[in-house]
Amino acid sequence: MPKFEKSGLCLDYELRKSEKAKNARIDVGVGVVRVVIPEKSVLDPERFLDENLDWILSKKREYDKHLDRLPERVFEDGETIPFLGKNREIRIIDGNSHELKQKYILIAKRYIGEKSIKDKVRDLLKKEAKREIKEQVKQFSKKIEGNYNKIFIRNQKTKWGSCSSRDNLSFNWRICLGPKKVLDYVVAHELTHLKHRKHDRQFWEELERIYPDYREGYEWLKKRSHELVYSKEEYLNRK
């Protein structure tokens, strides 16, 4: 990995040449600075970095602050994980199946050898999130014109939902790690895109019509989305 050095600063960065890129750009993410330039460009990447250094350092400070706010979860018997606004205590039990209860996340001891407790809990919560999301899509879709095609449950780093040009709805399962108002907001938001593709005035008016309290979920995500990280380790290692 190349290094950019200036005035005692040493910055690791990735350099990529892209056939699709029309203009050079710098992507700053968690633990990475990436310079992307058009395939045939003769741009000097280090000069480009130097010209944008203040902006790069500002973005890196934002990400460092974000990382400091990520939850430090411990996946052990007796520890708690939130789901739809309620902390559920992990209980390792003798049994043949895993279950999500009002107060507990029950994990069968006999299956832990195949995966870690963290993996088992995530698989169970993702399964329950899929069920909850589909149920809310069903409920909100009664209030809006337009039919969705398929529903996909994903695990992106920061994207909570999307509506494709083919009317496929995608949702990040981790929205269920927050309160139910977050789930409701994201579901209603993406369903509204079936009728209004852009975030224009008509979009927000339609969203308010089908979910008058959408601002509560919107504001929660704006201020506390870091709480939806399942595992800090997974977050840092995902591309």
matplotlib code that plots the C-alpha trace (Angstrom):
import matplotlib.pyplot as plt

x = [0.0, 1.5, 2.2, 1.7, 4.1, 4.1, 5.4, 5.6, 2.2, 2.3, -0.9, -1.6, -3.8, -5.1, -4.7, -7.2, -7.5, -11.1, -12.4, -15.8, -14.4, -14.8, -13.1, -10.6, -11.9, -10.9, -13.0, -12.5, -14.0, -13.4, -9.7, -9.2, -8.3, -8.7, -7.7, -9.7, -8.5, -9.6, -7.8, -5.8, -5.3, -1.7, -2.8, -0.2, -2.1, 0.2, -0.3, -4.1, -3.9, -1.9, -4.5, -7.3, -5.4, -7.5, -10.7, -9.2, -8.1, -11.5, -13.3, -10.9, -11.6, -15.3, -14.8, -12.6, -15.3, -17.9, -15.7, -15.5, -19.3, -19.7, -21.2, -18.8, -21.0, -20.1, -21.7, -21.8, -24.4, -26.1, -25.2, -27.9, -28.6, -31.3, -34.1, -37.0, -36.2, -36.0, -32.8, -32.9, -30.7, -28.6, -29.3, -27.5, -29.9, -30.3, -32.7, -33.1, -33.7, -33.0, -35.8, -36.3, -38.5, -39.8, -36.9, -34.4, -32.4, -32.4, -29.4, -29.3, -25.9, -25.7, -25.3, -22.7, -19.8, -20.7, -20.7, -19.8, -22.5, -22.1, -22.9, -25.8, -27.4, -26.9, -28.5, -31.5, -32.0, -31.6, -34.3, -36.6, -35.8, -36.8, -40.2, -40.8, -39.8, -42.0, -44.9, -44.5, -44.1, -47.4, -49.1, -47.8, -48.3, -52.1, -51.8, -49.9, -50.5, -48.0, -46.9, -43.5, -41.8, -39.4, -38.1, -34.4, -32.8, -29.2, -26.4, -24.8, -22.6, -24.7, -27.5, -30.8, -33.1, -33.6, -36.2, -34.9, -36.1, -37.7, -39.7, -37.6, -37.3, -34.1, -33.7, -30.8, -31.7, -29.9, -32.7, -34.4, -31.6, -33.2, -36.7, -39.7, -40.1, -36.9, -38.2, -41.5, -39.7, -37.4, -40.2, -42.6, -39.7, -38.9, -42.5, -43.1, -40.4, -42.8, -44.8, -42.2, -38.6, -37.0, -36.9, -38.9, -41.8, -44.3, -42.3, -42.2, -45.9, -46.8, -44.5, -46.2, -49.6, -48.9, -46.7, -47.4, -44.8, -41.9, -39.8, -39.2, -37.5, -35.7, -34.3, -33.3, -31.3, -29.7, -28.4, -28.0, -27.4, -24.1, -26.1, -27.3, -23.8, -24.0, -20.3, -17.5, -15.2, -17.5, -18.1, -14.3, -13.7, -16.6, -15.6]
y = [0.0, 3.4, 6.1, 9.8, 11.8, 15.5, 17.5, 14.4, 13.0, 9.5, 8.5, 5.0, 5.0, 2.8, 3.7, 2.4, 3.1, 2.8, 2.5, 3.9, 6.9, 10.1, 12.3, 11.6, 11.3, 10.5, 8.1, 8.3, 5.5, 3.6, 2.7, 3.5, 6.4, 5.5, 7.5, 6.6, 8.0, 7.3, 4.5, 6.7, 9.6, 11.0, 12.6, 12.5, 10.8, 12.4, 15.9, 15.2, 14.0, 17.1, 19.4, 17.8, 17.1, 19.3, 17.7, 14.2, 14.8, 16.3, 13.2, 10.9, 12.8, 12.3, 8.6, 8.3, 10.0, 7.6, 4.6, 5.8, 5.7, 2.2, -0.2, -2.7, -5.8, -8.9, -12.1, -14.3, -15.8, -13.1, -10.2, -8.2, -7.3, -4.8, -5.8, -3.5, -1.3, -3.9, -5.4, -9.2, -11.2, -14.0, -17.4, -20.5, -23.4, -27.1, -27.6, -28.3, -24.8, -21.1, -18.7, -15.0, -14.2, -10.9, -10.7, -13.4, -14.7, -18.4, -20.2, -24.0, -25.1, -28.2, -26.1, -23.7, -25.9, -25.2, -21.4, -18.9, -17.5, -14.2, -16.0, -17.9, -14.8, -12.8, -15.6, -15.7, -11.9, -11.7, -14.4, -12.5, -9.2, -10.6, -11.7, -8.3, -6.3, -8.4, -7.9, -4.1, -4.0, -5.9, -3.4, -0.2, -1.3, -1.2, 2.5, 3.3, 3.0, 0.7, -2.9, -4.1, -7.0, -8.8, -8.2, -8.7, -8.6, -7.4, -6.3, -3.1, -0.9, 2.3, 1.8, 1.0, 0.4, 0.9, 0.6, -0.5, 0.5, -3.0, -2.3, -4.6, -3.6, -4.1, -3.7, -3.9, -6.4, -4.2, -1.6, -4.0, -3.4, 0.0, 0.9, 0.0, 3.5, 3.1, -0.1, 1.7, 4.7, 2.8, 0.5, 3.4, 5.4, 2.7, 1.9, 5.6, 5.3, 3.1, 6.2, 9.0, 8.1, 11.3, 12.9, 15.9, 17.7, 15.2, 12.3, 13.7, 14.6, 11.1, 9.6, 11.7, 10.6, 6.9, 7.4, 10.7, 10.0, 9.3, 12.1, 10.3, 7.4, 9.8, 11.8, 8.6, 7.3, 10.7, 10.9, 7.3, 5.1, 4.0, 1.9, -0.3, -1.8, -5.5, -6.1, -3.5, -6.2, -7.0, -3.3, -2.7, -5.8, -5.3, -3.8]
z = [0.0, -1.0, 1.6, 1.4, 3.7, 4.5, 7.4, 9.7, 8.5, 7.1, 5.4, 3.9, 0.8, -1.9, -5.6, -8.1, -11.8, -13.1, -16.7, -15.5, -13.6, -15.5, -12.9, -10.1, -6.6, -3.1, -1.0, 2.8, 4.8, 8.0, 8.0, 4.3, 2.1, -1.6, -4.7, -7.7, -11.1, -14.7, -16.4, -18.8, -16.4, -15.9, -12.6, -9.8, -6.9, -4.2, -5.6, -5.6, -2.0, -1.0, -2.7, -0.7, 2.6, 4.8, 3.7, 4.0, 7.6, 8.5, 7.2, 9.0, 12.3, 11.7, 11.3, 14.3, 16.3, 14.9, 15.8, 19.4, 19.7, 18.4, 21.0, 22.6, 22.7, 24.6, 23.3, 26.4, 28.6, 30.6, 28.3, 26.6, 23.0, 21.9, 19.5, 18.6, 21.5, 24.2, 25.7, 25.5, 27.7, 26.1, 27.8, 26.9, 27.4, 27.0, 24.1, 20.4, 19.0, 19.3, 20.3, 20.7, 23.7, 25.2, 27.6, 26.4, 23.4, 24.0, 22.3, 22.4, 23.9, 21.7, 18.5, 19.7, 18.6, 15.0, 15.3, 18.0, 20.3, 18.4, 15.1, 16.5, 18.1, 14.8, 12.8, 15.1, 15.2, 11.4, 11.0, 13.3, 11.7, 8.3, 9.7, 11.4, 8.3, 6.0, 8.4, 8.4, 4.6, 4.4, 6.8, 5.2, 1.7, 2.3, 2.5, -0.7, -4.4, -6.1, -5.7, -4.7, -6.4, -4.0, -0.5, 0.2, 3.7, 3.7, 6.0, 4.6, 6.7, 6.6, 4.0, 5.8, 2.8, -0.9, -3.7, -7.1, -10.5, -10.6, -7.4, -5.3, -1.7, 0.2, 4.0, 6.4, 9.1, 11.7, 11.7, 14.1, 16.7, 17.2, 18.4, 16.3, 15.1, 13.1, 11.5, 10.7, 9.2, 6.9, 5.7, 5.0, 3.4, 0.9, 0.1, -0.7, -3.4, -5.3, -6.0, -5.8, -6.8, -5.8, -2.3, -3.4, -1.7, -3.0, -1.6, 2.0, 1.9, 0.8, 3.5, 6.1, 4.9, 5.3, 8.4, 10.2, 12.9, 10.5, 11.9, 15.1, 13.3, 11.0, 13.9, 15.8, 12.8, 12.3, 15.8, 16.9, 13.9, 15.4, 17.9, 15.1, 14.7, 15.7, 16.2, 16.1, 14.7, 11.9, 11.1, 10.8, 8.7, 6.2, 2.8]

ax = plt.figure().add_subplot(projection="3d")
ax.plot(x, y, z, "-o")
ax.set_aspect("equal")
plt.show()
